[in-house]
């Protein structure tokens, strides 16, 4: 990017291709996705711990990375706890 803002002739197509090479990298995509995910709330983590004990499964609250994932696990644990 630094080269593309310096004075002088530019090749727009080459600049775009270079940017796409960086942005299309799987590691970059994953970091961007993780940085934009909303972290689970303390209430969700507490609910995961509580439901894990009721459902008699290992507590996975430490490995949950997003609010969405926490909600899915809470829903699944509620179903499992009902079966216990």
Rosetta blueprint (number, residue, H / E / L):
1 X L
2 X H
3 X H
4 X H
5 X H
6 X L
7 X L
8 X L
9 X L
10 X L
11 X L
12 X H
13 X H
14 X H
15 X H
16 X H
17 X H
18 X H
19 X H
20 X H
21 X H
22 X H
23 X H
24 X L
25 X L
26 X H
27 X H
28 X H
29 X H
30 X H
31 X H
32 X H
33 X H
34 X H
35 X H
36 X H
37 X L
38 X L
39 X L
40 X L
41 X L
42 X H
43 X H
44 X H
45 X H
46 X H
47 X H
48 X H
49 X H
50 X H
51 X H
52 X H
53 X H
54 X H
55 X H
56 X L
57 X L
58 X L
59 X L
60 X L
61 X L
62 X L
63 X L
64 X L
65 X L
66 X L
67 X H
68 X H
69 X H
70 X H
71 X H
72 X H
73 X H
74 X H
75 X H
76 X H
77 X H
78 X H
79 X H
80 X H
81 X H
82 X H
83 X H
84 X L
